[in-house]
């Protein structure tokens, strides 16, 4: 059986939150990110994205198991609407199979069919994801600055 037959991408629904949270914990509660999410906090965190107006999300399933997901939302822009990817994660044991790329390709196809003009996202330029996105032709926009203020 070939890999394409076992793999499927479909829209992410509220019913997927529990399984997606498990994958999120596997993906980010380890190096190099070393997050410290609990299961409950991860579920709340992901649910907040799903509850957003104009939510756009997909899960990648292999052998009936969610192994990767992307969560984002459509946004209005002055020229045409866009999709902002808030999260993309792949279970560590499934990395290197092209699943992150497949999810982004799927999001791009969806965006084109909906008439969106661009996909945007944010990542840490010191983490492996930065090179991953650049390899997929995402442009490093040096003119944008991410600001925060610790309280």
C-alpha positions in Angstrom: 0.0 0.0 0.0 1.5 3.3 -0.9 1.9 6.3 1.4 -0.7 8.5 -0.4 -3.4 5.8 0.1 -2.8 5.9 3.9 -2.7 9.7 4.2 -5.7 12.0 4.1 -6.2 15.7 4.7 -9.6 17.1 5.8 -10.9 20.2 7.5 -10.3 20.3 11.3 -13.4 20.3 13.4 -14.2 20.8 17.1 -14.3 17.0 17.5 -10.6 16.9 16.6 -9.4 19.2 19.4 -8.6 16.4 21.9 -6.5 14.4 19.4 -4.9 17.6 18.0 -3.9 18.7 21.6 -2.1 15.3 22.0 -0.1 15.9 18.8 0.6 19.5 19.8 2.0 18.3 23.1 4.2 15.7 21.3 5.4 18.4 18.9 6.2 21.3 21.2 6.7 20.0 24.7 10.2 18.8 23.6 13.4 20.3 22.2 14.0 22.8 20.7 10.7 24.5 21.8 10.4 23.0 25.3 6.9 24.3 25.9 5.3 23.2 29.1 1.6 22.9 28.0 -0.7 20.6 30.0 -3.3 18.6 28.1 -6.0 20.9 29.4 -4.2 24.1 28.4 -3.4 22.8 24.9 -7.0 21.9 24.4 -8.2 25.4 25.4 -5.4 27.0 23.3 -6.4 25.1 20.2 -10.2 25.5 20.9 -9.7 29.3 20.9 -8.5 29.1 17.3 -11.4 26.9 16.2 -13.9 29.3 17.8 -12.5 32.2 15.9 -14.6 33.9 13.2 -13.5 32.7 9.8 -11.4 29.7 11.2 -9.5 27.7 8.6 -7.8 24.5 9.7 -6.9 21.1 8.5 -5.8 17.8 9.9 -3.5 15.3 8.3 -4.5 11.7 9.1 -2.4 8.6 8.6 -4.0 5.2 9.2 -7.0 6.8 11.0 -4.7 8.8 13.3 -4.3 12.6 13.4 -0.5 13.2 13.0 -0.4 16.8 11.9 -2.6 19.9 11.8 -2.7 23.5 10.8 -4.9 26.1 12.3 -5.5 29.6 11.0 -8.1 32.1 10.0 -9.1 34.3 7.1 -8.6 38.0 7.4 -9.8 41.0 5.5 -7.2 43.0 3.7 -7.5 46.1 1.6 -6.7 44.4 -1.6 -8.1 40.9 -1.0 -8.6 38.6 1.9 -5.7 36.5 3.2 -5.2 33.4 5.4 -3.1 33.7 8.5 -1.6 30.4 9.7 -1.5 30.5 13.5 -0.2 27.0 14.1 1.3 24.2 12.2 2.5 21.1 14.0 3.5 17.5 13.1 4.0 14.7 15.5 7.8 14.1 15.9 7.6 10.5 14.7 6.0 11.7 11.4 8.4 14.5 10.7 10.5 14.2 7.6 7.7 12.6 5.5 6.6 15.9 3.9 3.5 16.2 5.9 4.0 19.8 6.9 4.5 20.7 3.3 1.4 18.7 2.3 -0.7 20.6 4.9 0.6 24.0 3.6 0.0 22.9 0.0 -3.5 22.0 0.9 -4.0 25.3 2.7 -2.7 27.1 -0.5 -5.1 25.1 -2.7 -8.0 26.0 -0.4 -6.9 29.7 -0.4 -6.8 29.8 -4.2 -10.3 28.2 -4.5 -11.6 30.8 -2.0 -10.0 33.8 -3.8 -7.5 34.6 -1.1 -4.4 36.4 -2.3 -1.8 35.4 0.2 -0.9 33.1 3.1 0.9 34.7 6.0 2.5 33.2 9.2 4.9 34.0 11.9 7.8 31.8 13.2 10.9 32.2 15.2 13.9 32.7 12.9 16.1 30.8 15.3 14.1 27.6 15.1 14.1 24.8 12.5 10.7 25.9 11.2 12.2 29.1 9.8 14.3 27.2 7.2 11.3 24.9 6.5 9.1 27.8 5.5 11.8 29.5 3.5 12.4 26.2 1.6 8.7 26.3 0.7 9.0 29.8 -0.8 7.6 31.8 2.1 9.3 35.2 2.1 11.2 36.5 5.1 9.7 40.0 5.5 12.4 42.0 7.2 10.3 45.1 7.2 7.9 43.6 9.7 8.7 43.6 13.4 7.1 41.5 16.1 6.9 43.4 19.3 5.8 42.3 22.8 5.9 43.7 26.3 6.3 41.4 29.3 4.0 42.3 32.2 
